[in-house]
Amino acid sequence: MKYALISVSDKTNIIEFSKTLVEIGYKVLATGKTAKLLKENHIPNQEISDFTGFPEIFDGRVKTLHPKIFGGILMRREERDFIQAQQNNINSIDIVCVNLYPFKETIQYDVSLEEAIENIDIGGPSLIRAAAKNYKYVSILTSAEQYSEFLEKLKSNSIDENYRLNLAHEAFSHTSDYDIAISNFFENKFGLKKNYLRISEKLASNLRYGENPHQKASVYGDFYSYFDILQGKEISYNNILDLVSGVELSEELNSAACVIIKHNNPCGVASLDSPLNSYVQALKCDPISAFGGIVVFGEEVNATLANRLNEIFLEVIVAPDYSSDALNTLKKKKDRRILKKLKNINSKGISVRSIPGGFLVQDKDFGTLNVSNIKIVTENQPSSREMFDLVFAWSVAKHTKSNSIVIAKNKATLGIGAGQTSRLDSVKIAVNKAKEFGFDVSNSVAASDAFFPFADGVIKLAEAGITSIIQPGGSVRDEEVINAANKYKLSMLFSGIRHFKH
């Protein structure tokens, strides 16, 4: 006999669904009100209490929590489990159709704590999780919207393990959403605050404060598995934001590169032949902003470099390793944080930001330059040296707050304009920064994270001495921008990919 268990609060389409299962050859097991509804509509079924030989108790609080039910769902269809099932008179249950008490609907009204609690389902989530866990053999349905497709597949014998896995994924999402609704109810309705530290010591650790001293903050997850903190004051919320930004950029450059970060923006980057040379050149880009910043390296820090790092105040230094002499030198600055990077952080994943009532979720920006998509749209062609610099500047612009403009030469930044509401303002800042610190920007290149909406930014760069520009393209005024580039004898590349960073 093939068994299907049905226990639903939302009875939409459940009569048609159950009738079809019976016609196909399934014996339906049902709980109280579901069983009554099916019998009223002349659909054969067996109540759970009759099947288990144990009555529903405590006004229906306990109905399905029985070894014959959970054993039938969780048993593997293998000899070792079949033997135990036979010994304990357990029949396999192949289909579980469950949706939960209407907790969300109940708490939309002004209800007492007791009424809210009575609408928290216990057996339902347990059934769903058990069936989802055993997806290799059991199909779990949690929504009336799934019935039609499931029955069609069942009739055509086309339900496979992958399909059941997808059902399991939907089921776990269903119970997760249910649990979050309960948690939010207690927090919002009764003023109970979540204390994540009670959940797991590994899950969260408190920080001194957030972006500002009056804000509380914690770090969650396994962040500290990526870095070993060798010395310094307790790492702060802002330190973490900045060092992650620096490491993400560092991992896109050659291993000898140096990235200096301040307020979540690069203020100096170089990708030369050694960490020392890269640091010296990166620092020149903006030595004022570098004060109190974060420095990230992709290779070991040696004693010579450590001495140079000690010449200015730096909040955090990050590197994959340090020579013993270098570490001794750096530790002379007692409060400075020294971190050893244990593994790369650039991996596929998502970015999450909180908004009122929920979250914004997106894929992380792993977009890279695709050579086949790059278009040279001007009469002039970039030289090989300019191409190297354009790719370098493009990587830096990707990790700079929008609107971003990066001026570079010989794989080192000369000027960076970040976070402006006008792209022209970012151009002016990048040019002025380069001139302020004594750089000759002639024959340098520029990267823009998004298209130029007008030709004014391109003209300003050309007048400063920039000879090649890379940008995504895609503006309605692209032709105007290209014409300006041709007029000033620039080469211009369209990357076909945008890198906004808000």
C-alpha positions as CSV (number, residue, x, y, z in Angstrom):
1,M,0.0,0.0,0.0
2,K,1.2,3.5,-0.9
3,Y,0.6,6.1,1.7
4,A,0.1,9.9,1.5
5,L,-0.2,12.0,4.6
6,I,-2.4,15.2,4.4
7,S,-2.7,17.7,7.2
8,V,-3.6,21.2,6.0
9,S,-4.8,24.4,7.5
10,D,-5.4,26.0,4.1
11,K,-7.7,23.6,2.4
12,T,-7.6,25.2,-1.1
13,N,-7.9,22.5,-3.8
14,I,-7.3,19.8,-1.2
15,I,-10.4,17.8,-2.1
16,E,-9.5,17.5,-5.8
17,F,-5.9,16.7,-4.8
18,S,-6.8,14.0,-2.4
19,K,-9.4,12.5,-4.8
20,T,-6.8,12.2,-7.5
21,L,-4.3,10.5,-5.1
22,V,-6.9,7.9,-4.2
23,E,-7.7,7.3,-7.9
24,I,-4.0,6.8,-8.6
25,G,-3.8,4.2,-5.8
26,Y,-2.7,6.0,-2.7
27,K,-4.2,5.5,0.8
28,V,-4.7,8.9,2.4
29,L,-3.8,9.5,6.0
30,A,-5.3,12.7,7.4
31,T,-5.6,14.6,10.7
32,G,-8.8,15.7,12.4
33,K,-10.5,18.5,10.4
34,T,-8.8,17.5,7.1
35,A,-10.1,13.9,7.6
36,K,-13.6,15.2,8.3
37,L,-13.6,17.4,5.2
38,L,-12.5,14.5,3.0
39,K,-15.1,12.2,4.4
40,E,-17.8,14.8,3.9
41,N,-16.8,14.8,0.2
42,H,-16.8,11.0,0.0
43,I,-13.0,10.7,-0.3
44,P,-11.7,7.6,1.5
45,N,-9.1,8.3,4.2
46,Q,-7.8,7.0,7.5
47,E,-7.4,9.3,10.5
48,I,-4.0,9.5,12.0
49,S,-5.2,8.4,15.4
50,D,-6.7,5.2,13.8
51,F,-3.5,4.6,11.9
52,T,-1.2,5.0,14.9
53,G,-3.6,3.5,17.5
54,F,-3.0,6.6,19.6
55,P,-5.7,9.4,20.0
56,E,-5.2,13.0,19.4
57,I,-4.7,14.6,22.8
58,F,-4.7,18.0,24.5
59,D,-7.3,19.5,22.2
60,G,-5.4,18.5,19.1
61,R,-2.0,19.8,20.3
62,V,-0.6,16.3,19.7
63,K,-1.7,14.6,16.6
64,T,1.1,13.4,14.4
65,L,4.1,13.1,16.8
66,H,4.3,9.3,16.7
67,P,7.0,6.8,15.5
68,K,4.6,5.2,13.0
69,I,4.3,8.6,11.3
70,F,7.8,9.9,11.5
71,G,9.3,6.5,11.0
72,G,7.2,6.1,7.8
73,I,8.5,9.5,6.6
74,L,12.1,9.2,7.6
75,M,12.9,5.6,6.8
76,R,15.3,5.1,4.0
77,R,14.1,2.7,1.3
78,E,17.0,0.4,2.0
79,E,17.3,-3.1,3.5
80,R,18.6,-1.9,6.8
81,D,15.6,0.4,7.4
82,F,13.0,-2.1,5.9
83,I,14.0,-4.7,8.5
84,Q,13.4,-2.2,11.4
85,A,10.2,-1.0,9.8
86,Q,8.9,-4.5,9.5
87,Q,9.9,-5.3,13.1
88,N,8.0,-2.2,14.3
89,N,5.0,-2.4,12.0
90,I,5.9,0.9,10.2
91,N,4.7,1.6,6.7
92,S,6.5,4.0,4.4
93,I,4.8,7.3,3.6
94,D,5.8,8.6,0.2
95,I,3.9,11.9,0.0
96,V,3.5,14.5,2.7
97,C,1.1,17.4,2.1
98,V,1.2,19.9,4.9
99,N,0.7,23.6,5.5
100,L,0.8,25.3,8.8
101,Y,-1.5,27.0,11.3
102,P,-2.3,30.5,10.1
103,F,0.0,32.3,12.5
104,K,0.7,35.3,10.2
105,E,-3.0,35.8,9.6
106,T,-3.8,35.5,13.3
107,I,-1.3,38.2,14.4
108,Q,-2.6,40.7,11.9
109,Y,-5.2,41.5,14.6
110,D,-4.8,42.6,18.2
111,V,-4.5,39.2,19.7
112,S,-3.4,38.1,23.2
113,L,-0.2,36.2,23.7
114,E,-2.1,33.0,24.5
115,E,-4.1,33.2,21.2
116,A,-0.9,33.8,19.2
117,I,0.8,30.9,20.9
118,E,-2.1,28.5,20.2
119,N,-1.6,29.3,16.5
120,I,2.0,28.3,16.5
121,D,2.2,25.0,14.7
122,I,4.4,22.3,16.2
123,G,3.7,19.0,14.4
124,G,3.4,20.6,11.0
125,P,6.9,22.0,10.8
126,S,8.2,18.7,12.1
127,L,6.4,16.8,9.4
128,I,7.7,19.2,6.7
129,R,11.3,19.0,7.9
130,A,11.2,15.2,8.2
131,A,9.8,14.8,4.7
132,A,12.2,17.4,3.2
133,K,15.2,15.8,5.0
134,N,14.2,12.5,3.3
135,Y,13.7,14.0,-0.1
136,K,15.4,11.1,-1.8
137,Y,12.3,9.1,-1.2
138,V,9.5,11.5,-0.1
139,S,7.7,14.3,-1.9
140,I,6.8,17.2,0.4
141,L,4.1,19.7,-0.7
142,T,3.5,22.9,1.3
143,S,1.3,25.0,-1.1
144,A,-1.8,24.5,-3.1
145,E,0.1,26.0,-6.0
146,Q,2.2,22.9,-6.2
147,Y,-0.7,20.4,-6.5
148,S,-1.4,20.6,-10.2
149,E,2.2,20.1,-11.5
150,F,2.9,17.4,-8.9
151,L,-0.2,15.4,-9.9
152,E,0.7,15.6,-13.6
153,K,4.2,14.4,-12.9
154,L,2.9,11.6,-10.6
155,K,0.5,10.4,-13.3
156,S,3.3,10.3,-15.9
157,N,5.8,8.7,-13.5
158,S,8.2,11.6,-14.0
159,I,8.9,12.6,-10.4
160,D,12.7,12.2,-9.8
161,E,15.1,13.0,-7.0
162,N,15.9,16.4,-8.4
163,Y,12.3,17.4,-8.4
164,R,11.8,16.2,-4.9
165,L,15.0,18.2,-3.9
166,N,13.4,21.3,-5.3
167,L,10.2,20.6,-3.3
168,A,12.4,20.1,-0.2
169,H,14.1,23.5,-0.8
170,E,10.7,25.2,-1.0
171,A,9.6,23.4,2.2
172,F,12.6,24.5,4.2
173,S,12.0,28.1,3.0
174,H,8.4,27.7,4.1
175,T,9.3,26.7,7.7
176,S,12.1,29.3,7.8
177,D,9.6,32.1,6.9
178,Y,7.2,30.7,9.5
179,D,9.9,30.8,12.3
180,I,10.9,34.3,11.4
181,A,7.3,35.5,11.6
182,I,7.1,34.0,15.1
183,S,10.4,35.6,16.2
184,N,9.4,39.0,14.8
185,F,6.0,38.8,16.6
186,F,7.6,38.4,20.0
187,E,10.1,41.2,19.2
188,N,7.6,43.7,17.9
189,K,4.5,42.9,19.9
190,F,6.0,42.4,23.3
191,G,9.2,44.4,23.1
192,L,11.4,41.3,23.5
193,K,14.8,41.9,21.9
194,K,16.8,39.3,20.1
195,N,20.0,38.3,21.8
196,Y,21.9,36.6,19.0
197,L,24.8,35.8,21.4
198,R,22.6,33.3,23.1
199,I,22.1,31.4,19.9
200,S,25.7,30.5,19.4
201,E,29.0,31.9,20.7
202,K,30.4,31.3,17.2
203,L,27.6,33.0,15.4
204,A,28.1,36.5,16.8
205,S,30.6,38.6,18.8
206,N,30.1,42.1,19.9
207,L,32.1,45.0,18.6
208,R,33.1,48.0,20.6
209,Y,30.5,50.0,18.7
210,G,29.2,50.6,15.2
211,E,30.0,53.3,12.7
212,N,29.7,55.8,15.6
213,P,30.2,55.3,19.4
214,H,26.4,55.6,20.1
215,Q,25.6,52.6,17.8
216,K,25.8,49.0,19.0
217,A,27.3,46.5,16.6
218,S,28.2,42.8,16.3
219,V,29.8,40.7,13.7
220,Y,28.1,37.4,12.7
221,G,29.2,34.2,11.1
222,D,32.7,33.0,10.5
223,F,34.5,36.2,9.6
224,Y,37.4,35.4,11.9
225,S,38.2,32.3,10.0
226,Y,39.5,34.5,7.2
227,F,41.8,36.6,9.3
228,D,44.1,36.0,12.3
229,I,44.4,39.1,14.4
230,L,48.1,39.2,15.5
231,Q,48.0,42.4,17.5
232,G,46.3,45.7,18.2
233,K,43.2,47.2,19.7
234,E,39.9,45.5,19.3
235,I,38.9,45.6,15.6
236,S,36.0,47.9,14.9
237,Y,33.0,47.9,12.7
238,N,34.5,50.5,10.3
239,N,37.8,48.6,10.3
240,I,36.0,45.5,9.0
241,L,34.2,47.3,6.3
242,D,37.4,48.9,5.1
243,L,39.6,45.9,5.2
244,V,37.1,43.8,3.4
245,S,37.0,46.4,0.6
246,G,40.7,46.5,0.5
247,V,41.2,42.8,0.3
248,E,38.5,42.4,-2.4
249,L,40.4,44.9,-4.6
250,S,43.8,43.4,-3.7
251,E,42.7,39.9,-4.9
252,E,41.9,41.3,-8.3
253,L,45.4,42.7,-8.8
254,N,48.8,41.0,-8.9
255,S,50.1,39.6,-5.7
256,A,52.7,42.3,-5.3
257,A,50.0,45.1,-5.3
258,C,49.3,47.4,-2.4
259,V,45.9,48.9,-1.7
260,I,45.3,51.8,0.8
261,I,41.7,52.3,1.9
262,K,40.1,55.1,3.7
263,H,36.4,55.3,4.5
264,N,35.6,52.4,2.2
265,N,37.3,53.9,-0.8
266,P,40.8,53.3,-2.2
267,C,43.0,56.4,-1.8
268,G,46.1,54.9,-3.3
269,V,46.7,51.7,-5.3
270,A,49.7,50.4,-7.2
271,S,50.4,47.0,-8.8
272,L,54.2,47.0,-9.3
273,D,57.0,44.4,-9.0
274,S,57.2,44.2,-5.2
275,P,55.0,45.1,-2.2
276,L,57.6,47.7,-1.1
277,N,57.6,49.5,-4.5
278,S,53.8,49.2,-4.7
279,Y,53.3,50.7,-1.3
280,V,55.7,53.6,-1.9
281,Q,53.8,54.5,-5.2
282,A,50.4,53.9,-3.7
283,L,51.2,56.3,-0.8
284,K,52.2,59.0,-3.2
285,C,48.7,59.1,-4.6
286,D,47.2,60.7,-1.5
287,P,49.5,60.6,1.6
288,I,47.1,62.9,3.5
289,S,44.1,60.5,3.2
290,A,46.3,57.5,3.9
291,F,46.9,58.8,7.4
292,G,44.8,56.5,9.7
293,G,43.9,54.3,6.8
294,I,44.1,50.6,6.1
295,V,46.8,49.0,4.0
296,V,46.4,45.6,2.3
297,F,49.1,43.5,0.7
298,G,49.0,40.3,-1.4
299,E,52.4,39.1,-0.4
300,E,54.6,38.8,2.7
301,V,55.6,42.0,4.4
302,N,59.4,42.1,5.0
303,A,61.5,44.1,7.4
304,T,62.3,46.9,4.9
305,L,58.6,47.4,4.1
306,A,57.7,47.3,7.8
307,N,60.1,50.2,8.5
308,R,58.4,52.2,5.8
309,L,54.9,51.4,7.2
310,N,56.0,52.6,10.7
311,E,56.7,56.1,9.3
312,I,53.0,57.0,9.3
313,F,49.9,56.3,11.4
314,L,48.0,53.3,10.0
315,E,44.9,51.8,11.6
316,V,45.2,48.3,10.1
317,I,47.7,46.3,8.1
318,V,46.6,43.1,6.3
319,A,48.9,40.6,4.6
320,P,49.1,36.9,4.0
321,D,52.3,36.7,6.0
322,Y,55.0,38.7,7.8
323,S,58.7,38.0,8.3
324,S,59.6,37.7,12.0
325,D,61.7,40.9,11.8
326,A,58.8,42.7,10.1
327,L,56.4,41.6,12.8
328,N,58.7,42.7,15.6
329,T,59.0,46.1,13.9
330,L,55.3,46.5,13.3
331,K,54.4,45.5,16.9
332,K,56.2,48.5,18.2
333,K,53.0,50.4,17.4
334,K,51.0,48.7,20.2
335,D,47.5,49.8,19.2
336,R,47.7,49.2,15.5
337,R,45.8,46.1,14.2
338,I,47.9,43.6,12.4
339,L,46.0,40.9,10.5
340,K,47.2,37.8,8.7
341,K,44.9,36.9,5.9
342,L,44.3,33.1,6.0
343,K,42.3,32.6,2.8
344,N,40.8,34.5,-0.1
345,I,37.5,36.2,0.4
346,N,36.5,36.7,-3.3
347,S,34.1,33.8,-3.9
348,K,30.6,33.5,-5.3
349,G,28.0,34.7,-2.9
350,I,25.4,37.4,-2.2
351,S,25.4,40.9,-0.8
352,V,22.7,41.7,1.8
353,R,21.5,45.2,3.0
354,S,18.8,45.9,5.5
355,I,15.8,48.1,4.5
356,P,12.6,48.9,6.5
357,G,10.7,45.6,6.7
358,G,13.3,43.4,5.1
359,F,16.4,43.1,3.1
360,L,17.9,43.9,-0.4
361,V,19.7,40.9,-1.7
362,Q,21.9,40.7,-4.8
363,D,24.7,38.7,-6.3
364,K,28.2,40.0,-5.4
365,D,29.8,42.0,-8.2
366,F,32.1,39.5,-9.8
367,G,31.9,41.1,-13.3
368,T,35.3,41.3,-15.0
369,L,36.5,42.7,-18.3
370,N,35.7,40.4,-21.2
371,V,38.2,41.1,-23.9
372,S,35.8,40.0,-26.6
373,N,33.2,42.6,-25.4
374,I,35.7,45.5,-25.3
375,K,35.1,47.9,-28.1
376,I,37.5,50.6,-29.2
377,V,35.1,53.3,-30.3
378,T,37.5,56.1,-31.3
379,E,39.8,56.8,-34.2
380,N,42.9,56.5,-32.0
381,Q,43.9,53.1,-30.6
382,P,45.4,52.7,-27.1
383,S,49.0,51.6,-26.8
384,S,50.0,48.4,-25.1
385,R,51.1,50.3,-22.0
386,E,47.8,52.2,-22.0
387,M,45.9,48.9,-22.2
388,F,47.6,47.6,-19.1
389,D,46.9,50.8,-17.3
390,L,43.2,50.8,-18.4
391,V,42.6,47.4,-17.1
392,F,44.3,48.3,-13.8
393,A,42.3,51.6,-13.5
394,W,39.1,49.7,-14.3
395,S,39.7,47.3,-11.4
396,V,40.2,50.2,-9.0
397,A,37.1,52.0,-10.2
398,K,35.0,48.9,-9.6
399,H,35.9,49.1,-5.9
400,T,35.4,52.8,-5.6
401,K,32.1,54.4,-4.5
402,S,30.0,55.8,-7.4
403,N,30.4,58.0,-9.2
404,S,34.0,57.0,-9.5
405,I,36.8,58.3,-11.7
406,V,40.3,56.8,-11.5
407,I,43.4,58.3,-13.2
408,A,46.4,56.0,-13.5
409,K,49.8,55.6,-15.1
410,N,52.3,52.7,-15.0
411,K,49.8,50.6,-13.0
412,A,49.6,53.2,-10.1
413,T,46.8,55.6,-9.3
414,L,47.5,59.3,-9.7
415,G,44.1,60.6,-8.7
416,I,40.8,59.2,-7.5
417,G,37.4,60.9,-7.5
418,A,34.8,59.0,-5.5
419,G,31.2,59.1,-4.3
420,Q,30.1,62.3,-6.0
421,T,26.5,62.9,-7.2
422,S,28.0,64.4,-10.4
423,R,30.4,62.5,-12.6
424,L,32.0,65.8,-13.6
425,D,32.7,66.5,-9.9
426,S,34.4,63.2,-9.6
427,V,36.6,64.1,-12.7
428,K,37.5,67.4,-11.1
429,I,38.4,65.8,-7.8
430,A,40.6,63.1,-9.5
431,V,42.4,65.7,-11.6
432,N,42.9,68.1,-8.7
433,K,44.1,65.4,-6.4
434,A,46.7,64.3,-8.9
435,K,47.9,67.9,-9.4
436,E,47.9,68.6,-5.7
437,F,50.4,65.8,-5.0
438,G,52.6,66.7,-7.9
439,F,51.8,64.1,-10.5
440,D,52.3,64.7,-14.2
441,V,49.0,63.3,-15.6
442,S,50.0,63.7,-19.3
443,N,49.8,60.3,-21.1
444,S,47.9,58.8,-18.2
445,V,44.6,56.9,-18.5
446,A,41.2,57.2,-16.8
447,A,38.5,54.7,-15.9
448,S,34.8,55.5,-15.1
449,D,32.6,53.1,-13.3
450,A,29.6,54.1,-15.5
451,F,29.0,55.9,-18.7
452,F,29.6,59.6,-19.2
453,P,26.2,61.2,-19.5
454,F,27.7,64.3,-21.2
455,A,31.0,65.1,-23.0
456,D,32.1,67.6,-20.3
457,G,33.8,65.0,-18.2
458,V,35.8,63.6,-21.1
459,I,36.8,67.1,-22.2
460,K,38.0,67.9,-18.7
461,L,40.2,64.7,-18.6
462,A,41.6,65.5,-22.1
463,E,42.5,69.0,-21.1
464,A,44.4,67.6,-18.0
465,G,46.5,65.4,-20.3
466,I,44.7,62.0,-20.1
467,T,45.1,60.1,-23.4
468,S,42.9,57.1,-23.0
469,I,39.6,56.4,-21.3
470,I,37.7,53.2,-20.4
471,Q,34.0,53.4,-19.6
472,P,30.9,51.1,-20.0
473,G,29.2,53.0,-22.8
474,G,25.4,53.0,-23.2
475,S,24.5,56.6,-22.8
476,V,22.0,58.3,-25.2
477,R,24.9,60.8,-25.8
478,D,27.6,58.2,-26.6
479,E,28.0,59.7,-30.0
480,E,28.6,63.2,-28.5
481,V,31.1,61.7,-26.0
482,I,33.0,59.8,-28.8
483,N,33.1,62.9,-31.0
484,A,34.7,64.8,-28.1
485,A,37.3,62.0,-27.6
486,N,38.1,62.1,-31.3
487,K,38.4,65.9,-31.2
488,Y,41.0,65.7,-28.4
489,K,42.7,62.7,-30.0
490,L,41.9,60.4,-27.2
491,S,41.4,56.6,-27.4
492,M,38.3,55.4,-25.8
493,L,37.1,51.9,-24.9
494,F,33.6,50.7,-24.1
495,S,33.7,47.8,-21.6
496,G,30.1,46.9,-21.9
497,I,29.9,46.4,-18.1
498,R,29.0,48.8,-15.3
499,H,30.3,48.8,-11.8
500,F,28.1,51.0,-9.6
501,K,29.0,50.7,-5.9
502,H,26.5,52.5,-3.7
